[in-house]
């Protein structure tokens, strides 16, 4: 399987790639192939991260983590398509999350 270069794709190509990966992940999950599901889900997150305007992710700000209700992430800095920082209430262990996982706290932003 050749590696896809998300950085060189257009927005439309990225949206199509996300949709294709979402469908492959759904099929893998329905067949009970959990490791394949996880790979497609991670690839989908990375493709979706290229659709995020990095200017909307502000170091020092707090974000909700999509798919994990009640969990929040404090962004320290950005590196590529990852936001580095800390989960609130955690042990302040630095980690990186794909920017597609971050949702603004304020609605309508």
C-alpha positions as CSV (number, residue, x, y, z in Angstrom):
1,X,0.0,0.0,0.0
2,X,1.6,3.3,-1.0
3,X,1.8,6.1,1.5
4,X,-0.5,8.9,0.8
5,X,0.9,12.4,0.9
6,X,-1.9,14.4,2.5
7,X,0.0,17.7,2.4
8,X,-0.2,17.7,-1.4
9,X,-3.9,16.9,-1.7
10,X,-6.6,19.4,-2.4
11,X,-9.4,20.0,0.1
12,X,-11.8,17.9,-2.0
13,X,-9.3,15.1,-2.3
14,X,-8.8,15.1,1.5
15,X,-12.6,15.1,2.1
16,X,-12.9,12.1,-0.3
17,X,-10.0,10.3,1.4
18,X,-11.6,10.8,4.9
19,X,-14.9,9.4,3.5
20,X,-13.1,6.4,2.0
21,X,-11.2,5.7,5.1
22,X,-14.3,6.1,7.3
23,X,-16.1,3.5,5.1
24,X,-13.1,1.1,5.3
25,X,-13.0,1.5,9.1
26,X,-16.8,0.9,9.3
27,X,-16.4,-2.4,7.3
28,X,-13.4,-3.6,9.3
29,X,-15.3,-2.9,12.5
30,X,-18.4,-4.7,11.3
31,X,-16.2,-7.7,10.4
32,X,-14.6,-7.6,13.8
33,X,-11.1,-6.8,12.5
34,X,-10.2,-4.5,15.3
35,X,-6.5,-3.9,14.4
36,X,-7.5,-2.9,10.8
37,X,-10.2,-0.7,12.1
38,X,-7.7,1.1,14.3
39,X,-5.3,1.7,11.4
40,X,-8.0,3.1,9.2
41,X,-9.3,5.3,12.0
42,X,-5.8,6.7,12.6
43,X,-5.2,7.4,8.9
44,X,-8.7,9.1,8.7
45,X,-7.7,11.3,11.7
46,X,-4.4,12.3,10.0
47,X,-6.2,13.1,6.7
48,X,-8.8,15.1,8.6
49,X,-6.0,17.0,10.4
50,X,-4.9,18.5,7.0
51,X,-8.4,20.0,6.7
52,X,-7.9,21.9,10.0
53,X,-6.8,25.6,9.7
54,X,-3.8,25.6,12.1
55,X,-4.5,29.2,12.9
56,X,-7.6,28.1,14.8
57,X,-5.4,26.0,17.2
58,X,-3.9,28.5,19.7
59,X,-1.1,27.5,22.1
60,X,-2.2,28.2,25.7
61,X,-5.8,27.5,24.9
62,X,-7.9,24.6,26.2
63,X,-9.8,22.3,23.8
64,X,-12.3,19.5,24.1
65,X,-11.0,16.1,22.8
66,X,-13.5,14.8,20.2
67,X,-15.0,11.4,21.1
68,X,-14.0,11.6,24.8
69,X,-16.7,13.6,26.7
70,X,-15.4,15.4,29.7
71,X,-11.7,15.3,28.6
72,X,-9.9,18.5,27.8
73,X,-6.5,19.2,26.3
74,X,-4.2,22.2,27.0
75,X,-2.2,23.0,23.9
76,X,1.4,24.0,24.5
77,X,2.6,24.1,20.9
78,X,2.0,22.8,17.4
79,X,4.4,20.7,15.4
80,X,3.2,19.6,12.0
81,X,-0.4,18.4,12.2
82,X,0.0,17.6,15.9
83,X,-0.9,19.7,19.0
84,X,1.5,19.0,21.9
85,X,0.3,19.5,25.4
86,X,-1.4,18.0,28.4
87,X,-4.8,16.4,29.3
88,X,-6.5,18.3,32.1
89,X,-6.6,16.3,35.3
90,X,-3.9,14.0,34.1
91,X,-0.4,13.6,35.4
92,X,0.9,16.4,33.2
93,X,2.5,13.8,30.8
94,X,3.2,15.6,27.6
95,X,1.5,14.0,24.6
96,X,0.7,14.9,21.0
97,X,-2.8,14.7,19.5
98,X,-3.7,15.1,15.8
99,X,-5.3,18.6,15.5
100,X,-8.5,16.9,14.0
101,X,-9.2,15.6,17.5
102,X,-9.4,19.1,19.1
103,X,-12.7,20.9,19.3
104,X,-13.1,24.5,20.6
105,X,-14.6,24.9,24.1
106,X,-16.6,27.9,22.9
107,X,-19.5,27.0,20.7
108,X,-19.7,28.9,17.4
109,X,-16.0,29.5,17.1
